[in-house]
Amino acid sequence: MSRASLVRTLVLLFVLIPPTDALASWSVGIGGGFTDGYRYHTYSFGSAGLNGGGYPSIVASKGFGERVSFQLESSYLSFGDSYRRARFFPVGLGVRFLPVLNPEVRGKPYVQLSPALIVARLSQRNTTYMIGATTVERSFTEVLPGAIAGAGIAGPIAGKLHLDLGFRYLFSMKLKDPQHLIAGDELKGLSQTSITTALAFTL
């Protein structure tokens, strides 16, 4: 799928959500997750990467019946240190499905899949100490197609407040590095698995 086709798909998914009273209310929330390092190259003797860690996220969803909801999800992932850093800002819009409905159980398992656009920014900062300190920062930004897949358990905990516990897998196409800010001309795309949680409020 080309980048232009992916953009059109995301726009259509958002526009075609019917704004009618038959649909459940919107819910919005904030959350976060934890992921391991970003492996940007694989060699015969091992791999090279940048350290990962925790990250923030925001979510929004609108139900379509009992089992299906449209899911908008975004996060901010940062890998590396003060010298070299790779930042990713994925925005995914897709569908969440509840395979099992049991009214006696609050937590309901779900699976979801969202095509995504990912803004990637590579940066390198060098500080030289001659007569005083001079810092030079170079950076490169690119928009990548990708996808967000997930699974977990979500349900109400108090009134309109809902808790979501799950896993996410974030994938992207390869990333260019024409200025050799990290390494080489091209880096591996994202292939990150993370543990996530979110608190959402039904409007």
N, C-alpha and C positions, 0 to 999 in steps of 0.2 A: 504494500500500500504506500503510495507517495505521500509526501508531507501535505500537499494541497488536498488530497482526498481525506486525510486524517482530520484536517481542520474542518472540512465540510461536514464530516460525520459528527464531530463534537458539537458544531453549531446546530445541526439538525436535531440531535438528541435533546438539546436544551430547548429549542424552539417548539418541538413537538410534544413537550410535556403539557397535557391539557390543563389549563387553569380553571377547573370547574370544581364545584362544591362536592362532586362525587368522589374526589380524591382526598386522601388523608391530609392532615396539616403538614406543613413543612416542619422539619426539626433541624436545628443547627447545634454545633458543638465544637469543643476544642479538645485536643488530646496530645499525644506524643508517642514516641516509640524509641527503640534502641536497635541499632544495626551494627554489624561488624565493619571492617575496613573496606575501602574501595580498591579492588585489584585491577590496576590499569594495564598490566602487562604480564604475560606468562612466558617464562623461559624454560629451557631444558633442565636447569638446575633449581627452578623454583619460580616464585612470582614476586612482583613488586607491587606495593600498595601504599595507600594513605590511611591513617587511623580514622576510625569512625567513632560512633558514640550515640548519645541521645539526640532527639530532634523533635520540634513542635509540629503540630498538624491542625488543620481545621476541616470540618466535615459539614455537609448539608444533604438532606434527603427528603424526598417526597413520595409517599406511598401510592401505589397503584394496585388496589385490591389488598388481599390479606398476605399474599406470598411475595409480591414483587414491589420493589421501590427503585426509583432513580437515585443514583448516588453521586454526589460531587465531593471530591476529596483532594486536598492539597497538603503539601508538607515542605519543609526546608531542611535539606541534608547538607552537612558541611564535613569535608574530609581533609586531613592534613594538619599543618602547623603554621606558625607565623611566616615561614619561608615559602612553602608551597601549599596551595590550597585549591581544592575542587569543590564547588558549590552546585547543588542541583535543586531546582524548584519545579517539581512535577505537579501538573494539574490534570486530574482524570475525571471523566464523566461517563458513567456506565450504569450497570444494573446489579442490584442485590436480590438474591433469591433465598427464600426460607423453605428448605425441603421438608421440614417437620413442623407441624402446628399442634401444640398441646396446650389447651387453655389452663391446665392445672400447673404448668411450669412457667415461671417468669422468663427465664433465659431461653432464648430460641436460637438454634444453630443457623448459620447463614454461610453462603458462598457469594462472591461477587467478582465481577470482571469489568474493567474500565479501560478503553483506549485513552492515551494520555499524551500531552505535550509537555516536554521537559526543557526548561531553560537551564543550560549548563554554563558555568563561568569558571574558567581556570585563571589563577593568578600566581604571580611570583614576586616576592618583595626582597630587595637587596639593600642592605645598609652598609655604607662605607664610612670609615672614620679617618679622615685626613685632618683638615682644619674644621673641626666640628663634625657632626654626623649628617650624612646625606642619604636619604631613603628614596629608592626608585622602585616603583611598582608597575609591572606590566600585566595585562590581562587580555583575555579573549572570551567572547560570549557566542554561544550557538544554541539554536532551538532544535531539539531532537524528538522524533516520534518514539513512542514507547507504550507500555501497558502497565496497569496495576491489577494484580490478582490478590484475592484475600479470602479468609475464612475465619470464623470465630463464633462467639456467642454474644447476643445482645438482648437487653430487656430492661423493663422499668425497675427502679430501685426506690423511688419516692415521688408520688404524684406524676408530674410531667417530666421528671428527670430520668434519663436512661443511661445505662452503663454498657460500654462495648469493649470486649476483650478479644483479641484475635492476633492473626499473623498476616503480614503483607509480603508480597513479592513484587519488586519493582524492576522492570526491564527497560532498557533503551538501546537504540542503535549505537554504532561506534561513534566516538567523539574525535574531532580533528584537534590537532595541537600544532598549528603551523609555526608558532613562535618557540616551540620546544620549551614551554613553561613547566611541564611535568616531565615528559620524556617522549622523544620521537615525534613523528608527524601525525600519528593516529593512536588513540587509546581505545581500550576495550570499553564497550558500553556498560551501563549499570546492570548488575545482576545481584540485587540485594534482598536478602530475607530479613525481616524484622519482626519483633514483638511489639504490639501496639495496644493502646487503650485510649478511650475517649469518653467524655461526658457530654451528652446531648440533651437539649431541652426542646420539647414539642411546643410550637407556637400556637 
